[in-house]
Amino acid sequence: MTRPFTLFTGQWADLPFEELARLAGSWGFDGLEIACWGDHLDASRWDDADYVAGRREILERNGLGVWAISNHLHGQAVCDDPIDFRHEAIVRPRVWGDGDPEGVRQRAAAELMDTARMARALGVTTVVGFTGSSIWQYVAQFPPVPDAVIQRGYEDFAERWHSILDVFEECGVRFAHEVHPSEIAYDHWSTVRALEAIGHRASFGLNWDPSHMLWQGIDPVSFLSDFADRIFHVDCKDTRMRMGDGRNGILSSHLPWGHPRRGWDFVSAGRGDVPWGDAFRTLSAIGYDGPISIEWEDAGMDRLQGAPEALGALRRFDLDPSTTRFDAAFEQA
C-alpha cells in the first residue's frame, strides 16, 4: 500500500522538535503527526509565515511529511467539568490564565480554532484530538444520574463544538475525535450519540485508536466497519490484557502505568492483543488511504528501541489487496 507511516509526537514532547524529526527520519518514518504542545507546534503562530516555513524546513530536511496535526490537550479542556489542577498541568499558560473554569473552556476552544488555521497554513486537512466531556464523571451511573443530565452533556458538547467546527470548515480542515475514555464519545454507543448530537457534520469524524477499545471489551475491527465513513485518521497503539488471575480489573485499581497488578497496559504495537492483521484488512476494505500513525507508549520498553520496532511490526500488515478474480481462477482449474 502507499499509506504513509507517521510517528505521533505527543509522547516525545520533552525532546526538541528538530531532534525528534532527526530520529524519526533515521528510523524510516514517512512523516510526523505533530502535537501542539512542547516546542513541536504552537497553534497560535499560524499567521507567522517564518515560523510555519521553519517547521516545514525541519520536516523536509529529515525526509518527512505531515498529514495530520494533533491538539488533544487543549481539546480536553473544551467540555470538561470540573476544570482543575489536571488541566493546569496540560494546557499552555495562556489558556489556563486565571484558572476560571469557563474562561479556560473558552480559551481552549479558541486554541482549537487556531489549530485549524495552523493546519491550513501547513497544508494539512486533518486535526486529531479530544473533545472533553462534562458527563464523564457520571460514567459509573451511581449515585443515580437522570437521563436529562446525560442529554444536557451531549447538548453542551454540541453547543461548544459547533462554533469550533465553523472555523474548521472555513479552513477546509476536518476534526478527528479520538474515541477514548473521559471523552464525549468513548465507546460504540456514545460515539453514535455524539454524532447525532453534532448533527453528523461532515467536518466531525473519528480517530481510530484500538488500544482503549480493547480493554473496554469493544471489538476495534467492527468499530472500523460500523463507522467506515467517519474514520478520518488512524493512531496505532497496542494493549495487553492481563486479567487472568481474577484480581486485575479493567479499571486498573488506581495503579500507575506499567504496574504488574493492572488489568491491562499499553505495549509497543505488535506486542499486545490488538488484531492488527484484521484491522489493516478492514482499513483497506473501507477505503482508508490516510496515514498510519504510531502512537508509541510502553512502560516496559525504552522508546528509542520501541518506536522503530513498532514501525517494522506494523509495516508488514500494510498489504496491497488482491486484484485476482478467484472465481475466474477456479473456472480455469
Secondary structure, DSSP 4 states (H G I P E B T S, - for coil): --PPEEEE-GGGTTS-HHHHHHHHHHHT-SEEEEESSTTS--GGGTT-HHHHHHHHHHHHHTT-EEEEEE-HHHHHHHH-SS--HHHHTTS-HHHHTT--HHHHHHHHHHHHHHHHHHHHHHT--EEEE----SSGGGTT--S---HHHHHHHHHHHHHHHHHHHHHHHHHT-EEEEE--TTSS--SHHHHHHHHHHTTT-TTEEEEE-HHHHHHHT--HHHHHHHTGGGEEEEEE-EEEE--TTSS--TTGGGPPTT-TTSSEEEE-TTSSS--HHHHHHHHHHTT--S-EEE----TTS-HHHHHHHHHHHHHTT-PPPP---HHHHHHT-
